[in-house]
Amino acid sequence: MKKEKVYEMEKSAQLKGVQSESVQEEYTKDQGYAKDISPQKKYKDTVFRMLFGKEERALSLYNGVNGTDYKNASSLQFNTLENAVFMNVKNDLSFVFASCVNLYEHQSTVPVNMPLRDLFYIADVWQKEFMNKSIYSTKRTVMPNPNFVVFYNGVKALPEQMEMKLSDSYLIATDEPSLELKVKVLNINSGMNEELKERCPELKQYMQYIDRVRNYSKEMKLKDAVIKSVEECIRDNILRDFLMEQKAEVVRMSIYEFDEEREMAIIRADERELGREEGREEGKAEGERRITVLYKCLLKDNRMEDWEKAIEDNMYCSKLYEEYSI
């Protein structure tokens, strides 16, 4: 079976929210990238989540973000909620370390609603944590400090670092909101936060892989770009061990992620064009309404010479609009 056909079948099964075991059975008959591939999950996993879903790499990422040098990865405890899925996408990383609960997300789109998403998620985490403890007693319930970080690598230009707040979405702006949640957004594209990437080699190499896929996909099919990037990174010792162990899964996930990224870009472009068309239609309708009102006003005042002049002269027409407050 051709790999392109397999991918189409897998994607179709995934979009329908069902297991793709029959597709998987066919796919594993192929050579190379078909080996060791796991069944399709009901949610969309990501290469980022799989890469940093190991304690040692998550600790490296934590050290990179915080400028620390912790060594004992066994002290890091993942607390990702298995049933917490938002829009078919799981939270990337959630773990407790150094008395803090850290929610790390990777995004290729501008994460304007991430504070709200993180609020939902941390509420679920704490509800699970304190489910068997009384919060009505006189003894204060203590909890680990929450930290919210987004690693952004989208194509839309963003500053090197920015902060998004829950209160940014409030209908009424206030300097002292009763409920606040702040998310640190770190741009990890080329030339951005290079010190962070030097402190976390896995993050640096992850972006080197992503950059290769993006560059090659401009000149070849996406599937070919992904496979070429994986093979080159293994050759160049970029995420070598990870890619050697998870080659087939990384290829499948990368194709899906980049294909989805392209699809979302097309959808947004279509939405912008639709908005422009609607705007033009609304503007045309408003123009027709104003000219009709002006005609009635001039007819009532027996000013048909002004009407004929207004038809030929836009400046004069505008003056008449102002005169009649239209």
Rosetta blueprint (number, residue, H / E / L):
1 M L
2 K L
3 K H
4 E H
5 K H
6 V H
7 Y H
8 E H
9 M H
10 E H
11 K H
12 S H
13 A H
14 Q H
15 L H
16 K L
17 G L
18 V L
19 Q L
20 S L
21 E H
22 S H
23 V H
24 Q H
25 E H
26 E H
27 Y H
28 T L
29 K L
30 D L
31 Q L
32 G H
33 Y H
34 A H
35 K L
36 D L
37 I L
38 S L
39 P L
40 Q L
41 K L
42 K L
43 Y L
44 K E
45 D L
46 T L
47 V H
48 F H
49 R H
50 M H
51 L H
52 F L
53 G L
54 K L
55 E H
56 E H
57 R H
58 A H
59 L H
60 S H
61 L H
62 Y H
63 N H
64 G H
65 V H
66 N H
67 G L
68 T L
69 D L
70 Y L
71 K L
72 N L
73 A H
74 S H
75 S H
76 L L
77 Q E
78 F E
79 N L
80 T L
81 L L
82 E L
83 N L
84 A L
85 V E
86 F E
87 M L
88 N L
89 V E
90 K E
91 N L
92 D L
93 L E
94 S E
95 F E
96 V E
97 F E
98 A L
99 S L
100 C E
101 V E
102 N E
103 L E
104 Y E
105 E E
106 H E
107 Q E
108 S L
109 T L
110 V L
111 P L
112 V L
113 N L
114 M H
115 P H
116 L H
117 R H
118 D H
119 L H
120 F H
121 Y H
122 I H
123 A H
124 D H
125 V H
126 W H
127 Q H
128 K H
129 E H
130 F L
131 M L
132 N L
133 K L
134 S L
135 I L
136 Y L
137 S L
138 T L
139 K L
140 R L
141 T L
142 V L
143 M L
144 P L
145 N E
146 P E
147 N E
148 F E
149 V E
150 V E
151 F E
152 Y E
153 N L
154 G L
155 V L
156 K L
157 A L
158 L L
159 P L
160 E L
161 Q E
162 M E
163 E E
164 M E
165 K E
166 L H
167 S H
168 D H
169 S H
170 Y L
171 L L
172 I L
173 A L
174 T L
175 D L
176 E L
177 P L
178 S L
179 L L
180 E L
181 L L
182 K E
183 V E
184 K E
185 V E
186 L E
187 N E
188 I L
189 N L
190 S L
191 G L
192 M L
193 N L
194 E H
195 E H
196 L H
197 K H
198 E H
199 R H
200 C L
201 P H
202 E H
203 L H
204 K H
205 Q H
206 Y H
207 M H
208 Q H
209 Y H
210 I H
211 D H
212 R H
213 V H
214 R H
215 N H
216 Y H
217 S L
218 K L
219 E L
220 M L
221 K L
222 L H
223 K H
224 D H
225 A H
226 V H
227 I H
228 K H
229 S H
230 V H
231 E H
232 E H
233 C H
234 I H
235 R H
236 D L
237 N L
238 I L
239 L L
240 R H
241 D H
242 F H
243 L H
244 M H
245 E H
246 Q L
247 K H
248 A H
249 E H
250 V H
251 V H
252 R H
253 M H
254 S H
255 I H
256 Y H
257 E H
258 F H
259 D H
260 E H
261 E H
262 R H
263 E H
264 M H
265 A H
266 I H
267 I H
268 R H
269 A H
270 D H
271 E H
272 R H
273 E H
274 L H
275 G H
276 R H
277 E H
278 E H
279 G H
280 R H
281 E H
282 E H
283 G H
284 K H
285 A H
286 E H
287 G H
288 E H
289 R H
290 R H
291 I H
292 T H
293 V H
294 L H
295 Y H
296 K H
297 C H
298 L H
299 L H
300 K H
301 D L
302 N L
303 R L
304 M H
305 E H
306 D H
307 W H
308 E H
309 K H
310 A H
311 I H
312 E H
313 D L
314 N H
315 M H
316 Y H
317 C H
318 S H
319 K H
320 L H
321 Y H
322 E H
323 E H
324 Y L
325 S L
326 I L
